[in-house]
Amino acid sequence: MPEIEIRDNPKLRGFFRNITELTFTGFVWGLWAYLLLPLVNIVMWIVGLRYIEISVIEQLGYKEMIELVSKMGWIVLVVFLIFRLWGLYNYKVFGKRSRRKSSSPVTIEQLAVHFQIPAEQVEYMQSQKEIVWENADLSERS
């Protein structure tokens, strides 16, 4: 049986084929990395647990860790109290005030005056599903 000769001539490949092959190759490499991540995660957990065991248990680092956690707890408590007091102050000073000024709804008469058309036409246009505006002069002014 004769052996098959494979000729690889990249010049004969088209742009679309190159893009397709690169896309497929990138997708498969991404899938491979995605499927490998659980294994990497397990290895990192084992390494991390061993490192914690060495640094905390064997070298009596748990005493320093308890001190650090207690200091961090006090800091978190102080920051929480500062934010809580600040919130209460803002509520007392600004909470009951309504300083937002909203404009009143636009009436049909105001629209008619603005666009210089009769009020009946405004009502008719509001009830339509689609409006074709043909007055180019008015469209440029408003």
N, C-alpha and C positions, 0 to 999 in steps of 0.2 A: 504494500500500500504506500503510495507516494506521500511524502510529507507536505503539509500545506504551508506555503510561504505567505507570511503576513507582511504587507507593505503599509507602513504608516507614513503618510505624506500629509502633514498638517496644512499645507497650502491648498489642498483640495477640499478641506472642510469649510463650510460657509459660516457666516457670522451667527445665524440663528442656531446652528448646531453647536457652535462653541458656547454660546450663552446657555443653551439647554443643558449641556454637559456640566458647565460650571455650576449652574443652579442645582442640578441633581446631586452633584458631588458635595456642595455646601450643605444641602439638606441632609444627606446621609451622614456627613461628619457631625452636624448638629444633633441628629438623632442618636448617634453613637455616644457623644458627650453627655446628652441628657440621660441615656440609660446607664452611663457609668457613674453619674453623680451619687446614687444611693450607696454604691460601694465606697466611693471616696468619703462620703458622710460617715459611714460606719468606721472606717479606718481613723478618721479624725476624732470621732467620739472615743475610741479606744486609746488613742495617743493622749487626748485631753484628760481622760479619767486617770491615766497613769501619771501624768504630770501633776494633776491635783493631789493625787495620793502621795507623791514624793514631796511636794512643796508644803502641803498642809498637814498631813498626818505624820510623816517621818521626821520633818524638820520643825515640828511644833509651831507651824505657821498659823494654826487655827486661833491661837491667842491674839495674834496681830489682826487676823481677819475679824474676830469678834470686836476688837477695839475699832477697827475701821468701819464696820457695819453700825456700831453704836454712834460714832461720830457722824456718819452719813445720815442716820436716822434723825439726829438732832438738827442737822442742817436742813433736811427735808421738812421737818416740823416747823422750823423757823421761817423758811420760805413760804410754806403753806399759810402760816399765820399772817405773814406780811401781805400775801395776795388776798387773803380773806378780809383782813382789815381794810385794805385798799378798795375791795369790792363793796364792802359795807359803807365806807365813806362816799364812794361814788353814788351808791344807791340813795343815801341820805341827802346828798347835795343835788344830784341830777335826776334821780329816779322818778319823781312825781311830775317833773316838768315836761310839757309837751311843746317843744320848740319847732316842730316840723310844720311848715306852712305849705299846705297843698293848694293848688289852683282849683278853682271851681270847674265843673265840666263845661265843655264848649257847647253852646246851644246851636240849634239849627239856624237861628237868625244871625248869630255871629259868623257861622260858616258862610251863609249867603252873602253877608256884607264883605267878608274877606275875599271870596272868589267872584264877587259881583255877579251873582246869579240869583234868580228868585228862590224863595224858601221852599216852594213846592218842588222845584227841581232838585234841591238838596235832599228832601225827603224821598223823592223818587230814586235818586242815585244811591241813597243808603239802603234801599230795599233791594237793589239789583245785585246779582251775583258777580257780574263783570261789568266794568265801566271802561269805555274807550274815550279818552280825553283828547279832543281835537283842537283845542285852542292853544296853540304853541306860545302865543304872547303871554297869556295868563300863567302857563306852566313855568315860564322863565322868571316871572316876577315872584312867584310864591315858592 
